[in-house]
Amino acid sequence: MNGTFLAQAGGSATVGEPILNIGIFLVFVLVTLVIVFYVGRSNRTASDYYAAGRAFTGTQNGVAIAGDYLSAASFLGIAGAIALNGYDGFLYSVGFLVAWLVALLLVAELLRNTGKFTMGDVLSFRMRQRPVRAAAAVSTLVVSFFYLLAQMAGAGGLISLLLGINDDKSTFFDGQSAVIAVVGILMVVYVLVGGMKGTTWVQIIKATLLLVGAAVMTAWVLGKFGFNLSGLLGEAVAQSPKNGEKILGPGLQYGVSNTAKIDFVSLGLALVLGTAGLPHILMRFYTVPSAKEARRSVVWAIWLIGIFYLFTLVLGYGAAALVGPATITAAPGGANSAAPLLAYELGGEVLLGLISAVAFATILAVVAGLTITASASFAHDVYANVLKRNTEPDSEVRVARRTALVIGLVAIVGGILANGQNIAFLVALAFAVAASANLPTILYSLFWRRFNTTGALWSIYGGLISCVVLIVFSPAVSGGKTPMIKGVDFHWFPLSNPGLVSIPLSFVLGIVGTYIGGRETESIRRYAEMEVRSLTGAGSERSTAAH
């Protein structure tokens, strides 16, 4: 590495030209804001705001799903994880991709046929409306919060690298915190003005930019080694003297102890099962006009996401070979800075600015999708169907917009607390919560005739509470190598990801609760209707809140 690559000035580190970086950011923000304002003018009904009027084709929605799914964790976190931990870091790519097979085979089409706007529509279809909708909304809000933590932390690390803003551990609100606050404000603007239509177009633009940018960087990295992958891997080994060839095999991060090996299994389980329970991904299936288009959406998403995750393998090892683990670890943002540092090494300030703008777009698009999902769940499931009855759609949308403001504030505070964590790891926690609280209940509702309201509540709340409690008392929060709360140690649960315990527990609690609750005749009767609707789509356009 040459001495000018990572300049040190006044105790802060910066890469590239801050003015150019800011300029490219502003261009993207202005362009997307214009688009959001333009498409937002056509929002007339709750369907427009929540589901974009079901007007997107399967291809468009598939690209948008890829944009929603390929978060900062995919671009920044995974590249950094591979650069520092090699094979073990690539587990995130494999897990995130395989998870889509579960979503395609088990939930995508069935959910589109059964629901209307939110996951709560599906879970409450054959159950008692109020308690199940309330539980679904709580779960959606918690999952969205954990996912938002990752995106906001990614924003702080990325912008601090580009503008030379260091994280001041002695104070709660510093330069990086200000950056996180700005991202929170922007995401709220996107949601308030554009609704799902505006958010979808931002995600389509972002997915296109991300895939093109990653493809260019991948070709550039391979070109430096004569398109010889072995040469790239050999240089990555040479630039990682601390780990050597261990970076090419399993066990560097998850093989140091028996606990780490179990943590590996827990992480993999959470990644593979989590996608099918992510509310902001499930909500995307309602933006298409038919189940056929929902299937097409997932097929397009799998192809795009799969290609991107192949790129991450080259980008991660490319960062290890051309930048070096020592430089990545020392940079503001730590592991999350690997992709921007690689862009600077390849193409200087211009490529760095463009790739960083893509990463910033990634963060904004995903947080906007999360925010609209969480606010829609509260307004549609809690306000319209639990607190009130027979509300006007305009009133429901107003509540959703107010909720978005609250979510933005909570996300800002949480992002400041999580700043500095590897964002792929933070997203894995969100996947664990989704797989624990949502997936068992969704599968039981769709496929188990005897399943009832008590089983649904036990499964959702049991999985949610157990997962969150285990996270709070895990090394991820205190006592680990890079905990969220530093200087204290109150952890007693040994695994950083609780999926191995909380996911099976949620499935068991769903069974126990169902038998304790007894037979619900109405639930069993409505199961036949739900089965027909989920498999054929018959009657799927009617509101499920009417029964």
C-alpha positions as CSV (number, residue, x, y, z in Angstrom):
1,M,0.0,0.0,0.0
2,N,1.4,3.4,-0.8
3,G,1.5,6.1,1.9
4,T,-1.1,8.4,0.4
5,F,-3.8,5.7,0.2
6,L,-5.1,6.4,3.7
7,A,-4.2,9.9,4.7
8,Q,-4.0,10.7,8.4
9,A,-4.8,14.3,9.3
10,G,-5.5,15.7,12.7
11,G,-6.4,12.4,14.2
12,S,-8.9,11.6,11.5
13,A,-8.6,9.3,8.5
14,T,-10.2,10.1,5.1
15,V,-10.0,8.5,1.7
16,G,-10.4,10.4,-1.5
17,E,-11.7,13.9,-1.9
18,P,-14.5,14.8,0.5
19,I,-15.9,17.5,-1.7
20,L,-16.2,15.1,-4.7
21,N,-17.8,12.5,-2.4
22,I,-20.3,14.9,-1.1
23,G,-21.1,16.1,-4.6
24,I,-21.9,12.6,-5.9
25,F,-24.0,11.9,-2.8
26,L,-26.0,15.1,-3.3
27,V,-26.6,14.3,-7.0
28,F,-28.1,10.9,-6.1
29,V,-30.2,12.3,-3.3
30,L,-31.6,15.1,-5.5
31,V,-32.4,12.7,-8.4
32,T,-34.2,10.2,-6.2
33,L,-36.1,12.9,-4.3
34,V,-37.4,14.3,-7.6
35,I,-38.5,10.8,-8.6
36,V,-40.1,10.2,-5.2
37,F,-42.0,13.5,-5.4
38,Y,-43.1,12.8,-8.9
39,V,-44.5,9.3,-8.3
40,G,-45.8,10.3,-4.8
41,R,-48.3,12.6,-6.4
42,S,-50.3,9.6,-7.7
43,N,-50.9,8.2,-4.2
44,R,-54.6,8.4,-3.7
45,T,-55.6,5.3,-1.7
46,A,-54.2,3.1,1.1
47,S,-53.4,0.5,-1.6
48,D,-51.3,3.2,-3.4
49,Y,-49.4,4.0,-0.3
50,Y,-48.9,0.5,1.1
51,A,-48.8,-1.6,-2.1
52,A,-48.0,0.9,-4.9
53,G,-51.5,0.2,-6.3
54,R,-50.3,-3.4,-7.2
55,A,-49.1,-1.8,-10.5
56,F,-45.5,-3.2,-10.7
57,T,-44.7,-6.1,-13.0
58,G,-42.9,-9.2,-11.8
59,T,-39.7,-8.1,-13.4
60,Q,-39.8,-4.6,-11.9
61,N,-40.7,-6.0,-8.5
62,G,-38.0,-8.6,-8.7
63,V,-35.4,-5.9,-9.3
64,A,-36.9,-3.9,-6.4
65,I,-36.8,-7.0,-4.1
66,A,-33.1,-7.3,-5.0
67,G,-32.7,-3.7,-4.2
68,D,-34.5,-4.2,-0.9
69,Y,-32.6,-7.4,0.0
70,L,-29.1,-6.4,-1.1
71,S,-28.6,-4.1,1.9
72,A,-25.5,-2.4,3.3
73,A,-24.8,-5.8,4.9
74,S,-24.5,-7.4,1.5
75,F,-22.2,-4.8,0.0
76,L,-20.2,-3.4,2.9
77,G,-20.5,-6.0,5.6
78,I,-20.0,-9.2,3.5
79,A,-17.0,-7.7,1.6
80,G,-15.4,-6.8,4.9
81,A,-16.2,-10.2,6.5
82,I,-14.6,-12.0,3.6
83,A,-11.6,-9.7,3.5
84,L,-10.9,-10.3,7.2
85,N,-12.2,-13.9,7.7
86,G,-12.2,-15.4,4.2
87,Y,-14.2,-18.5,3.9
88,D,-16.2,-17.9,7.1
89,G,-17.2,-14.5,5.9
90,F,-18.6,-16.0,2.6
91,L,-21.1,-17.9,4.8
92,Y,-23.2,-14.8,4.8
93,S,-23.4,-14.8,1.0
94,V,-24.3,-18.5,0.9
95,G,-26.9,-18.2,3.7
96,F,-28.6,-15.1,2.3
97,L,-28.9,-16.7,-1.2
98,V,-30.1,-20.2,0.0
99,A,-32.7,-18.4,2.1
100,W,-34.5,-17.4,-1.1
101,L,-35.3,-21.0,-2.0
102,V,-37.2,-21.2,1.3
103,A,-39.1,-18.0,0.4
104,L,-39.8,-19.1,-3.1
105,L,-41.0,-22.7,-2.3
106,L,-42.9,-22.0,0.9
107,V,-44.3,-18.5,1.2
108,A,-44.1,-16.1,-1.7
109,E,-47.1,-17.1,-3.8
110,L,-49.1,-18.3,-0.9
111,L,-48.7,-15.0,1.0
112,R,-49.6,-13.0,-2.0
113,N,-52.8,-14.9,-2.5
114,T,-53.8,-14.8,1.2
115,G,-52.9,-11.3,2.3
116,K,-53.7,-7.8,1.4
117,F,-51.1,-5.4,2.7
118,T,-49.1,-6.9,5.6
119,M,-48.0,-10.1,7.3
120,G,-50.8,-9.6,9.8
121,D,-53.4,-10.1,7.1
122,V,-52.1,-13.6,6.6
123,L,-51.6,-14.6,10.2
124,S,-55.1,-13.3,11.3
125,F,-57.0,-14.8,8.3
126,R,-58.3,-17.8,10.3
127,M,-57.5,-16.6,13.8
128,R,-59.0,-14.0,16.2
129,Q,-58.2,-10.7,14.6
130,R,-57.1,-8.4,17.4
131,P,-54.6,-10.4,19.4
132,V,-52.9,-11.9,16.3
133,R,-52.7,-8.6,14.4
134,A,-51.2,-7.0,17.5
135,A,-48.6,-9.8,17.8
136,A,-47.8,-9.5,14.1
137,A,-47.3,-5.8,14.4
138,V,-45.0,-6.1,17.4
139,S,-42.9,-8.7,15.6
140,T,-42.7,-6.5,12.5
141,L,-41.6,-3.5,14.5
142,V,-38.9,-5.4,16.4
143,V,-37.5,-7.1,13.2
144,S,-37.5,-3.8,11.4
145,F,-35.7,-2.2,14.3
146,F,-32.8,-4.7,14.3
147,Y,-32.5,-4.4,10.5
148,L,-32.5,-0.7,10.7
149,L,-29.6,-0.8,13.3
150,A,-27.4,-2.4,10.6
151,Q,-28.2,0.1,7.9
152,M,-27.8,3.1,10.1
153,A,-24.5,1.8,11.5
154,G,-23.3,1.2,7.9
155,A,-24.2,4.8,7.0
156,G,-22.1,6.1,9.9
157,G,-19.1,4.0,9.0
158,L,-19.2,4.8,5.2
159,I,-19.6,8.5,5.5
160,S,-17.0,8.8,8.3
161,L,-14.5,7.1,6.0
162,L,-15.2,9.4,3.1
163,L,-15.3,12.6,5.1
164,G,-12.7,11.8,7.8
165,I,-15.1,11.8,10.7
166,N,-13.9,9.6,13.5
167,D,-16.2,8.0,16.1
168,D,-15.6,9.7,19.4
169,K,-16.3,7.0,22.0
170,S,-16.3,9.6,24.8
171,T,-19.6,11.2,23.7
172,F,-22.9,9.8,22.6
173,F,-23.5,12.3,19.7
174,D,-20.5,13.0,17.5
175,G,-19.8,13.4,13.8
176,Q,-20.8,9.9,12.8
177,S,-23.9,10.3,14.9
178,A,-24.8,13.4,12.9
179,V,-24.4,11.4,9.7
180,I,-26.7,8.7,11.0
181,A,-29.3,11.4,11.9
182,V,-29.2,12.8,8.4
183,V,-29.8,9.3,6.9
184,G,-32.8,8.9,9.3
185,I,-34.3,12.2,8.2
186,L,-33.9,11.4,4.5
187,M,-35.5,7.9,4.8
188,V,-38.5,9.5,6.6
189,V,-38.9,12.0,3.7
190,Y,-38.8,9.2,1.1
191,V,-41.6,7.3,3.0
192,L,-43.8,10.3,3.8
193,V,-43.7,11.7,0.3
194,G,-43.4,8.7,-2.0
195,G,-45.0,5.8,-0.1
196,M,-44.4,2.3,-1.5
197,K,-44.3,3.7,-5.1
198,G,-41.5,6.1,-4.4
199,T,-39.7,3.6,-2.3
200,T,-40.0,0.9,-5.0
201,W,-38.5,3.2,-7.7
202,V,-35.6,4.1,-5.4
203,Q,-35.0,0.4,-4.8
204,I,-35.0,-0.3,-8.6
205,I,-32.5,2.5,-9.3
206,K,-30.3,1.4,-6.4
207,A,-30.3,-2.3,-7.4
208,T,-29.3,-1.4,-11.0
209,L,-26.5,0.9,-9.7
210,L,-25.3,-1.7,-7.2
211,L,-25.2,-4.6,-9.7
212,V,-23.4,-2.5,-12.3
213,G,-21.0,-1.1,-9.8
214,A,-20.2,-4.5,-8.3
215,A,-19.8,-6.0,-11.8
216,V,-17.3,-3.3,-12.8
217,M,-15.3,-3.7,-9.6
218,T,-15.3,-7.5,-9.9
219,A,-14.0,-7.4,-13.5
220,W,-11.4,-4.8,-12.5
221,V,-10.1,-6.9,-9.7
222,L,-9.9,-10.1,-11.8
223,G,-8.2,-8.1,-14.6
224,K,-5.4,-7.1,-12.2
225,F,-4.6,-10.8,-11.8
226,G,-5.1,-11.8,-15.5
227,F,-8.6,-13.1,-14.7
228,N,-6.9,-15.8,-12.7
229,L,-8.8,-16.5,-9.5
230,S,-6.0,-18.5,-8.1
231,G,-3.6,-15.6,-8.5
232,L,-6.1,-13.4,-6.6
233,L,-6.4,-15.9,-3.8
234,G,-2.7,-16.3,-3.6
235,E,-2.2,-12.5,-3.2
236,A,-4.9,-12.4,-0.5
237,V,-2.9,-15.0,1.4
238,A,0.3,-13.1,1.0
239,Q,-1.3,-9.9,2.2
240,S,-2.7,-11.6,5.3
241,P,0.4,-12.7,7.2
242,K,-1.4,-13.1,10.4
243,N,-3.8,-15.7,9.0
244,G,-2.0,-17.0,5.9
245,E,-3.8,-19.8,4.1
246,K,-6.3,-20.0,6.9
247,I,-8.2,-17.3,5.0
248,L,-9.0,-19.8,2.3
249,G,-10.5,-22.5,4.6
250,P,-13.2,-22.7,7.2
251,G,-12.7,-22.1,10.8
252,L,-10.9,-18.7,10.9
253,Q,-13.7,-17.0,12.7
254,Y,-16.0,-19.9,13.7
255,G,-13.5,-22.7,14.4
256,V,-11.5,-21.3,17.2
257,S,-13.6,-23.1,19.9
258,N,-16.5,-25.5,20.3
259,T,-18.7,-22.5,21.2
260,A,-17.7,-20.7,18.0
261,K,-18.5,-23.9,15.9
262,I,-22.0,-24.0,17.5
263,D,-22.3,-20.3,16.8
264,F,-21.6,-21.0,13.1
265,V,-24.5,-23.5,13.0
266,S,-26.8,-21.0,14.7
267,L,-25.8,-18.2,12.3
268,G,-26.4,-20.5,9.3
269,L,-29.8,-21.5,10.6
270,A,-30.9,-17.9,11.1
271,L,-29.7,-16.8,7.6
272,V,-31.4,-19.6,5.8
273,L,-34.7,-19.4,7.6
274,G,-34.8,-15.7,8.2
275,T,-35.7,-14.3,4.7
276,A,-39.1,-16.0,4.6
277,G,-40.0,-14.2,7.8
278,L,-38.7,-10.7,7.0
279,P,-41.8,-8.3,6.9
280,H,-40.3,-5.8,4.5
281,I,-39.6,-8.6,2.0
282,L,-43.0,-10.2,2.4
283,M,-44.7,-6.9,1.9
284,R,-43.1,-6.6,-1.5
285,F,-45.2,-9.5,-2.8
286,Y,-48.3,-7.3,-2.5
287,T,-47.1,-4.8,-5.0
288,V,-47.8,-7.0,-8.0
289,P,-51.2,-7.8,-9.5
290,S,-51.2,-11.6,-9.4
291,A,-49.6,-14.6,-7.9
292,K,-48.0,-15.4,-11.2
293,E,-46.2,-12.0,-11.1
294,A,-45.2,-12.8,-7.4
295,R,-43.5,-16.0,-8.6
296,R,-41.8,-14.1,-11.4
297,S,-40.6,-11.5,-8.9
298,V,-38.9,-14.1,-6.8
299,V,-37.2,-15.8,-9.8
300,W,-35.8,-12.5,-11.0
301,A,-34.7,-11.7,-7.4
302,I,-32.9,-15.0,-7.0
303,W,-30.9,-14.6,-10.2
304,L,-29.9,-11.0,-9.5
305,I,-29.1,-11.7,-5.8
306,G,-27.2,-14.9,-6.7
307,I,-25.0,-13.1,-9.3
308,F,-24.3,-10.3,-6.8
309,Y,-23.2,-12.7,-4.1
310,L,-20.7,-14.3,-6.5
311,F,-19.3,-10.8,-7.0
312,T,-18.8,-10.5,-3.2
313,L,-16.4,-13.4,-3.2
314,V,-14.1,-11.6,-5.6
315,L,-14.6,-8.2,-3.9
316,G,-13.9,-9.6,-0.4
317,Y,-10.7,-11.4,-1.4
318,G,-9.8,-8.5,-3.7
319,A,-9.9,-6.2,-0.7
320,A,-7.7,-8.6,1.2
321,A,-5.2,-8.7,-1.7
322,L,-5.1,-5.1,-2.8
323,V,-5.9,-3.2,0.4
324,G,-4.8,-5.6,3.2
325,P,-6.6,-6.6,6.4
326,A,-4.4,-4.2,8.5
327,T,-5.5,-1.1,6.5
328,I,-9.2,-2.2,6.5
329,T,-9.2,-2.8,10.3
330,A,-7.6,0.6,11.0
331,A,-9.9,2.6,8.8
332,P,-13.0,4.4,10.1
333,G,-15.9,1.9,9.9
334,G,-13.5,-1.1,10.3
335,A,-14.5,-4.1,8.2
336,N,-17.4,-2.1,6.6
337,S,-14.8,0.1,4.8
338,A,-13.4,-2.8,2.7
339,A,-15.4,-2.2,-0.4
340,P,-14.9,1.6,-0.5
341,L,-11.2,1.2,0.1
342,L,-11.0,-1.3,-2.7
343,A,-12.8,1.1,-5.0
344,Y,-10.2,3.8,-4.2
345,E,-7.3,1.4,-4.9
346,L,-8.8,0.4,-8.2
347,G,-10.0,3.7,-9.7
348,G,-9.0,6.5,-7.4
349,E,-11.3,9.3,-6.2
350,V,-13.9,9.1,-9.0
351,L,-14.6,5.3,-8.6
352,L,-14.6,5.7,-4.8
353,G,-17.2,8.5,-5.0
354,L,-19.4,6.5,-7.4
355,I,-19.2,3.2,-5.4
356,S,-19.8,5.1,-2.1
357,A,-22.8,6.8,-3.6
358,V,-24.1,3.4,-4.6
359,A,-23.5,2.2,-1.0
360,F,-25.3,5.2,0.3
361,A,-28.2,4.6,-2.1
362,T,-28.2,1.0,-0.8
363,I,-28.7,2.2,2.7
364,L,-31.3,4.8,1.9
365,A,-33.4,2.4,-0.2
366,V,-33.4,-0.3,2.4
367,V,-34.2,1.9,5.4
368,A,-37.0,3.5,3.4
369,G,-38.5,0.0,2.7
370,L,-38.1,-1.0,6.4
371,T,-39.8,2.2,7.5
372,I,-42.8,1.9,5.3
373,T,-43.3,-1.7,6.3
374,A,-43.1,-1.0,10.0
375,S,-45.4,2.1,9.8
376,A,-47.9,0.2,7.6
377,S,-48.0,-2.7,10.0
378,F,-48.8,-0.4,12.9
379,A,-51.4,1.6,11.0
380,H,-53.1,-1.3,9.3
381,D,-52.9,-4.0,11.9
382,V,-52.9,-2.1,15.2
383,Y,-54.7,1.2,14.5
384,A,-57.2,0.1,11.9
385,N,-58.0,-3.4,13.2
386,V,-57.2,-3.4,16.9
387,L,-57.6,0.1,18.3
388,K,-60.3,1.2,15.8
389,R,-62.8,-0.5,13.6
390,N,-64.0,0.6,10.1
391,T,-61.5,3.4,9.8
392,E,-61.3,5.5,6.7
393,P,-58.3,4.7,4.5
394,D,-57.1,8.4,4.7
395,S,-57.0,8.2,8.5
396,E,-55.0,5.0,8.3
397,V,-52.5,6.5,6.0
398,R,-52.1,9.5,8.2
399,V,-51.3,7.3,11.2
400,A,-48.8,5.4,9.0
401,R,-47.0,8.6,8.2
402,R,-46.9,9.7,11.9
403,T,-45.5,6.3,12.8
404,A,-42.8,6.7,10.2
405,L,-41.6,9.8,12.1
406,V,-41.4,7.8,15.3
407,I,-39.6,4.9,13.7
408,G,-37.1,7.3,12.1
409,L,-36.3,8.8,15.6
410,V,-35.9,5.3,17.2
411,A,-33.7,4.1,14.2
412,I,-31.4,7.1,14.7
413,V,-30.8,6.5,18.4
414,G,-30.4,2.7,17.8
415,G,-28.0,3.3,14.9
416,I,-25.8,5.5,17.1
417,L,-25.6,2.8,19.7
418,A,-24.8,0.1,17.1
419,N,-22.2,2.2,15.2
420,G,-19.0,0.3,14.6
421,Q,-20.5,-3.2,14.5
422,N,-20.1,-5.4,11.3
423,I,-23.4,-4.8,9.6
424,A,-23.6,-8.3,8.1
425,F,-23.5,-9.5,11.7
426,L,-26.2,-7.1,12.8
427,V,-28.5,-8.1,9.9
428,A,-28.0,-11.7,10.9
429,L,-29.5,-10.8,14.3
430,A,-32.6,-9.4,12.5
431,F,-32.8,-12.7,10.5
432,A,-32.7,-14.6,13.8
433,V,-35.6,-12.6,15.2
434,A,-37.6,-12.9,11.9
435,A,-37.0,-16.7,11.8
436,S,-38.0,-17.1,15.4
437,A,-41.0,-14.9,15.6
438,N,-42.6,-15.0,12.1
439,L,-41.6,-18.1,10.1
440,P,-43.1,-20.8,12.4
441,T,-46.4,-18.9,12.7
442,I,-46.6,-18.3,8.9
443,L,-45.9,-22.0,8.1
444,Y,-48.3,-23.3,10.7
445,S,-51.0,-20.9,9.5
446,L,-50.6,-22.0,5.9
447,F,-50.1,-25.7,6.3
448,W,-51.5,-26.9,9.7
449,R,-55.3,-27.3,9.9
450,R,-55.4,-27.6,13.7
451,F,-53.3,-24.4,14.3
452,N,-55.2,-21.8,16.4
453,T,-55.0,-18.4,17.9
454,T,-53.3,-19.6,21.1
455,G,-50.6,-21.4,19.1
456,A,-50.0,-18.3,17.0
457,L,-49.6,-16.1,20.0
458,W,-47.3,-18.5,21.8
459,S,-45.2,-18.9,18.7
460,I,-44.9,-15.2,17.9
461,Y,-44.3,-13.9,21.4
462,G,-42.3,-16.9,22.6
463,G,-40.0,-16.8,19.6
464,L,-39.7,-13.0,19.8
465,I,-39.1,-12.7,23.5
466,S,-36.6,-15.7,23.7
467,C,-34.6,-14.4,20.7
468,V,-34.4,-10.8,21.9
469,V,-33.6,-11.8,25.5
470,L,-30.8,-14.1,24.3
471,I,-29.4,-11.3,22.1
472,V,-29.4,-8.8,25.0
473,F,-27.5,-11.2,27.2
474,S,-25.1,-12.4,24.4
475,P,-21.5,-11.4,23.6
476,A,-22.9,-9.3,20.8
477,V,-24.2,-6.7,23.3
478,S,-21.7,-7.0,26.1
479,G,-18.5,-8.9,26.8
480,G,-17.6,-9.8,23.3
481,K,-14.8,-8.6,21.1
482,T,-16.8,-5.8,19.5
483,P,-19.9,-5.4,21.8
484,M,-22.6,-2.8,21.3
485,I,-22.1,-1.7,24.9
486,K,-18.5,-1.3,25.8
487,G,-16.9,-1.4,29.3
488,V,-19.5,-3.7,30.9
489,D,-20.1,-7.4,30.7
490,F,-23.5,-8.9,31.7
491,H,-23.7,-11.6,29.1
492,W,-24.5,-15.2,30.2
493,F,-25.6,-16.7,26.8
494,P,-22.5,-17.9,25.0
495,L,-23.7,-17.6,21.4
496,S,-23.6,-14.4,19.4
497,N,-26.6,-15.4,17.3
498,P,-29.4,-17.2,19.2
499,G,-31.1,-18.8,16.2
500,L,-30.2,-22.3,17.2
501,V,-32.2,-22.0,20.4
502,S,-35.0,-19.5,19.6
503,I,-36.1,-20.9,16.2
504,P,-36.8,-24.5,17.3
505,L,-38.3,-23.1,20.6
506,S,-40.8,-21.1,18.6
507,F,-41.8,-24.1,16.5
508,V,-42.3,-26.1,19.7
509,L,-44.3,-23.3,21.4
510,G,-46.6,-23.1,18.4
511,I,-47.5,-26.8,18.9
512,V,-47.8,-26.6,22.7
513,G,-50.0,-23.5,22.5
514,T,-52.2,-25.0,19.8
515,Y,-53.0,-28.1,22.0
516,I,-53.5,-26.0,25.1
517,G,-55.8,-23.6,23.3
518,G,-58.1,-26.5,22.2
519,R,-60.0,-26.8,18.9
520,E,-61.2,-23.6,17.3
521,T,-64.0,-24.6,15.0
522,E,-64.0,-21.3,13.2
523,S,-60.2,-21.5,12.6
524,I,-60.5,-25.1,11.2
525,R,-63.4,-24.0,9.0
526,R,-61.6,-21.0,7.6
527,Y,-58.5,-23.2,6.9
528,A,-60.2,-24.7,3.9
529,E,-61.0,-21.3,2.5
530,M,-57.4,-20.2,3.2
531,E,-56.0,-23.3,1.5
532,V,-58.1,-22.7,-1.6
533,R,-57.2,-19.0,-1.7
534,S,-53.4,-19.5,-1.1
535,L,-53.1,-22.2,-3.8
536,T,-55.4,-20.7,-6.4
537,G,-55.6,-17.0,-5.7
538,A,-59.4,-17.1,-5.7
539,G,-60.8,-14.1,-3.8
540,S,-57.4,-12.8,-3.0
541,E,-58.4,-9.2,-4.0
542,R,-61.0,-9.0,-1.3
543,S,-60.1,-7.4,2.1
544,T,-59.3,-10.0,4.7
545,A,-60.4,-7.6,7.4
546,A,-64.0,-8.0,6.7
547,H,-64.5,-11.4,8.3
